[in-house]
Amino acid sequence: MIAIIDYGVGNLFSLQSSFAAIGEEAAVTSDEAVIAAADRLILPGVGAFEDAARKLRDSGMADVIKREVADGKPLMGICLGMQLLFDKSYEYGAHDGLGLIRGNVRPIADVIDKGLKIPHIGWNRLIVKRQSPLFKYLRDGDCVYFVHSYYAADCDEAVTATAEYSAELTASVERDHVYGCQFHPEKSGDVGLRILKAFCEIS
Amino acid sequence: MITKRIIPCLDVKNGRVVKGMNFEGLSDVASPVELAQYYSSCGADELVFYDITASAEGRALFTDILTETARRVFIPLTVGGGINTVEDFDRVLKCGADKVSVNSGAIRNPDLIDQAAKRYGDQCVVISADVKRQDGGFRVYAKGGREDTGMEAISWIRACVDRGAGEVVLNSIDTDGVKGGFDLEMLEAVSNAVSVPVIASGGAGRIEDFLTLFQTLPKVDAGLAASIFHFGEVKIADLKAAMAAAGIPTRL
């Protein structure tokens, strides 16, 4: 069973449905017992970093996640959920994340060409930098769906794929059994479902 | 590189997909959920569901259809039609919509854009504008293209983006249903005026119209159409193959 961590951020209907579509049971939950019983965890998130980081701490979920990860449970952060895995975000100030992956979250405006639209929104091709269990079913040229204005920086050793938007923006990261996708696998059609399936097969 | 998006639009009334010529003479086409799944499997990059129901029963049916679609289709889903309040945003987002498109509701109450953008983020708010040439300029129409608002279109769209709309759907009433190609002149004027993605709507009749759109106006991000897809006049898989062959960034 997969626990999709519910800490009051965003709509988790599509995410839950996408697991159902690949035949995996997924519970949207903030119940510690359910999270402890789960085989793997998903940290979702949309919206602003500061608000989400606070909700994660206030709900107690930050400590629960850290404990489960320390026990060796696979975790995947999606979109803002990926950004929360890092040390710090510089979205409207400086805010602490979970510190599970070394690096910082910075505005894409710092690195992309002037005149390009922000957010980086739409389907973009994954450029694989390093093999990852998440890419088990990935094919050359596969595209995934992005919506974001900030990106994970200072994390070269963790980057597994990027997407080109005048600069190469971090698309996915990995450190031990902690994974992150900047894009939305639950909105990336068959490619996204295959990435989720690969995550479910990590033992 | 971000790929150019192809977006089929499904007008839904009483649980069925409909599409008319110049907004009139609607005719039944198919089941929305099945059509959405079909388009997703053919390579559609996104779907728009447009609720043209007036009754409360029809609205409840629409949200059921939306929920069922979001359960089975895993590409971005935009919902429009009858969005007048932040509660309307909430209603369709809970059913699995990713973006919400406002049109007449924003004309009546422009603050709706600010409120929704603040609560759900700019990326969630799409301003859809029905625009017609008039007296040498571009004029915004309301109520599905039936009512002249008297507002100049470019300044209206720019104001909506300033308020927080994260995307613009520009529907040219002049070219809608004519199938002679997108309204390149109108689209150029709008895409030069805003820095958010612009989606072209109205006028596509064949594959070449999309190629011309993306090659002539690289700033336009997506092409939207309805009946040509519903009636199979343009097959999405063929369209995307033709775009890729023409060197247009395309998701295959």
Interface residues (C-beta under 8 A of the other chain):
Chain A: N11 F13 S14 S17 S18 A20 A21 V46 G47 K117 I118 P119 H120 I121 G122 W123 N124 R125 G141 C143 Y145 V147 E164 Y165 E186 K187 S188 G189 D190 G192 L193
Chain B: M1 I2 T3 R5 S40 D45 T67 A70 R71 R72 F74 I75 P76 L93 K94 C95 G96 D98 G121 D122 Q123 G166 E167 S195 V196 P197 D221 R251 L252
